[in-house]
Amino acid sequence: MSAASISASSVIFVVVFACMNLGTVQLSDSNNITQPDSQDNSPYVEVNWRRSEEDQIGHHACTARKLDDNSEEVTCSTQVKFRQNRLDGLSEKTQSLQDRLKQLEATVEHRLNGLSEKTQSLQDRLNLLETTVERFQNDNSNEVWSNVSARVNTLIVQLNHTSDLKQKLLTTSIDINTIKNTLSNIRTEDGKVNCGPSDRFKFVPSEGLTNRVNFIRVNFQQPFSKIPLIWGSLRTIDVDKNTNLRYVFSVREVNTTGFTLGCHTWGDTRLAGIEYQWRATTPFN
């Protein structure tokens, strides 16, 4: 939900709401548009989305002008981000790496088999030449001896080159196993937290004089290998439509075993219930 408030001394407004990439937008009921705020007694204009949508990403602005004296326009604006994209990107990247690993494993296995066959063939040829050399050691023909020696040296160079390639492929296989171990340690866990009614929240001076908070410790089902990233959003909320709606979630004290969720409200807001949906993911480095 997103809301914009504009203060003025008159209750008659011309309101223009300019949006980019906006989904369904609904103004508050007419009898509720300029409801006084309990803290500064200023009227406000409120615009709400029924639900979060990806196409709400972008810049949104609300402009108001009093009709009675043609005063200057007052504009407030906000920037909306849709964070679910990063989770989708993580899933796609993980799947892409898994597919790439399968291709690499098949390629490495094929090349290792080919190198083993080539190495054995070169070794057989080298053994044959060594036997031939032994037979010609007592031969007085320098030309024959020179030709055989040249062929032996060529085969030795080829054999050494093949061994180098084989070592590089073995190193690649080790790297593949490292990536596989990394992927096996990447996991996600999700859940929901019911913060309860706001009359159970407590005043916490460090959070602000009028801020009421309920801190809840969330423990993971099993520890993460690294401190995870926490993603979350509002899941459900129960509030009287004739009261001001104010809430904030905070996530703190994150470690490999869990995190602390803060459910905040302030002013005259009264919540009958509010629930937070969260997801923890292993950092993908």
Phi, psi and omega in degrees: 000140179230138181223144177236136181239136179230126181272145176195162181270348181251154180261002180256121185230151159255123185240128176240128180245111182257129186226151173241133179055046188265141173273214180288130181238138180223131174282154176296162177305148186300328180280003183235002186290321184245042179291133182297143175273139187289338185274317183238004178055032178258139175290160180214160175247131185237135177236132185233146166263144179290329181203164178282132178227150183295327183282008173275358179299139174133193183264133179230139183222148178234127183240134181226147178218136175289141183275336190282334184229012179051041181288170181294150179289150175241131184233136170236152184215166179210160177245127184254131176243148178243105192275348181298336180306321184292325177292319177298320179296322178297315180296317180295319181293320178298315179296321179297318179294322179296318178295318179296322179298319179298319178296316180296318180298317180295319180295314181298317180297318180297315182290324178296319178296318179296319179293322179298317179295317181294320179298318180295321179296316178295322180295321178296318179294322179295318178298320179295318180293322178298322177295319179296320179299318180299323181290330183264003182299326181266004180284140181274359183277105178296326181296315179297315181298318180296317180297316180295318180297320179297318180294322178297314180298320178298316180295323179297317178298315180297320180295319178296319178297319178296321178296322177297316179297320179296320179295320178297320178293323177296321177297319177299321178298321178296318178298321179298317178297324177297315178297320179298319178296321178297315180297323181293337179272351178276124179211167177231155175215139181225168180183187179222152182232125176266113182282347180081180178289152185290343178289352174266352179290155182245149173287127179238106185306323182292343179265001182118146187298322183259009184272125175252133189226146169236112179267130182231129178272128179250124179253135178288156178296325173212150184297150173274155178287333175228164176297120186280166170271139182250127176241148180190170180197171175295133177257306177217155177211142180234113184210148176293131183292344181268009177244158177291135182258116179222125175202152176215141172252142174229143178241127183213172178053047180278130173218190185288347182254346181168192180206167178250127178259131174252125176253116189245147166208170184200176179064218184266011181293136176232119181254127175283336178182148178209137186231142184244130176259130183228160173216135177249135180228144175294134178303135181257097182252000000 
